Amino acid sequence: MTIKSITITGYKPHELGIFSEQDEKIKVIQRAIYKRLVSLIEEGLEWVVISGQPGIETWAFQVVMDLKNDYSIKVAIIPPFKNQEKIWKDDKQSVYRNMLEKADFSKPLSDKDYESSKQYQQKNQWMIEKTEGCLIVYEEEFGGSPKFFYDLVLQYQLIHAYDLIIINSFDLEDTAREMEEF
């Protein structure tokens, strides 16, 4: 089955010990995402859907922007609610607003501002139901913020065909080794 749309998610920067956009770990993560996306695009992937959160989603967005130079891939940003960036630091707000301008499509799931954590649960459910698979940077033993999404995917897979592509620490170590060789 050809996957036409996927969502990408994973850790926030602080969960990975990344406190600067110049951190070399970001390049490794982006390279691992790039490799997965290229093979998916070559098999027919058309859309990447993210909520625009800092960390994996932001770095994946940058990868998709680079891929647009060589492939016809589109990206949608679907935040859970209006003004999700309001509580973020200025630099992250600026990056997010820039992403919204460059996205092929963007619209918050809710026209309201933040009301409760239920909005994040609704966003996760929506992302899974509206895509055919997900690419998640996740470590089962570590848990963290992507655990909620990961558990929801496993639950969804009990009844639906849904691709789960995991990039874990072993994949990142392999990618880092490959990058050192070149």
N, C-alpha and C positions, 0 to 999 in steps of 0.2 A: 504494500500500500504506500502510495506517495504521500508524504506529509506536505501539505500546502501552507500550513501555519503552525508556528510554535510560539510558546512564551518562554522567556528566559528570566531566571531569577537566581537568587543565592544570597550570600552573606553581605552585610553592611561592612564598610571599611574597618571600623573599630573591632569587629569580630575576627578579622584577619590580621589584626595588629598593624594595619596600614593607616598612617596618619598624615601622609603627604602624597599628593598626586605624582610625585617624582619617584615613589617607591618602585624598585625593580620588580617586585612581586606582581604589580599591575600588568607589566608587559608579558609576564609568563601566563597570567590568567587570560589576557586578551588573545595571546597566541593559541592557547588551548581552545578558546571559544571560536576563534577564526577557523581553526582546522575542522572543528565539528560543523560549523556553519557552511563552509565551502562544500563539504560532501553532501550536506542536506540540500543546498541550493542546486548542486549538479544533479540531484535526484528529483528536483521539482519544487523545492521550498520557495514560496512567494512572499510570505509575511512573517515578520518577527513582531511579537506583541509584548510590551513591557509596561510596568506602571510608573517607571521613571525614578525609582528609589536610588539613593546614593549607593555606590559599591558595584556589585556585579552587574546590575541593570544599566547603570551609567556607562561602565566600561564596555558592556556588550553593545550599547548604542553606538559608541565610537567605532567599534569593529564593523558594525553594519554600515556606518557612513563610509568607511574605507572600502568595503565590499561593493558599494554602489558604483565605484569607479569601473569595476569589471563585470558586475552581474546586475540583473534587474531584480533586486530585492527591495521590499518596502518595509517600513517600520511604523508601528502604531504605538502611541503612548496613551494608556488608559489608566489614569490615576483613580484611586478609590473615591475621591471627593475633590471638590474645588479647593484651590489654594493649599494643596498638601505640603508645599514647600515653605509655608509661612513660618514654621518653627525651626527650619534649618538655618545653618550659618550662611552668611551672605555669599561666600564663594560657591556653596552648593546650590543656593537659590539661582545664582547667575548661570551656572552650568545647566540646571534644569530648564530655565526659561529659554536658553539657547537650543536645547534639545527640542523643546516644544515647537520652536520656529522651524527647525529642520525636519521634523517628523513628517511622514506622508499623511498621517492622520493623528489627531489627538482630541480626546473628549473625556471629561471625567465621568465615571459611572454614576455619581450622584451630583446633582447641581447644588448640593448643600456643602457647607464647610464641615470639618471634622465634628462628629457627634459622639461616636463610640467605636471601640475596637471591632464591633460587628461589621463596620464598613470594610475593614481589611479582610475579614472572613468572606464577605460578599464578593470582594474583588478577586480573591483567590479562586472561589467557586466559578465566577464568571470567566476568568482566564482559562481555567481548565475546560469548561464547557464550550468555549468559543474557539479553541485551538485543537489541533490533532496530536499535540505532544508538547513536552517541555524539555528544556535544557537547563539543568540546575547544577550550580556549583555547591556541592554539599558533602558533608562527612557525617555518616549515620551516627558514629560514636560521639561526635562533637555536638550534634543537635543545633542549638542556636535558632535564630529567627526563621531560617528556611524550613525548619522542622514542621511547622504548621502546614505549609504548602506541600511538602513531601508526603506527609501523612494523608492529606486530602487526595493527592494523586493516587496513592496506593488504594485508598478506599474507592475512588472513581474507577480504577482499573478492574475491580472485582466485577463490574457490570458492563464496562465500555472498553473498546479498543482504544488505547491511548499510549503513545510512546513516552517513555521516561528515559532521558539521556542524562547520566550523572557524570560530572567531572569531579573527581575526588583528589585527595592529596597525592595519590600514586600517579594519576594522570598529570598533575601539575609538576611533580618531580621529573617525570619522563620528558615533559615539554621543556622544562628548564635545562635538562641535560642536552636535548636536541639543539636548543638555542645556543648553548655553550660551544657545541661542535662547529657551529657556522660562524 
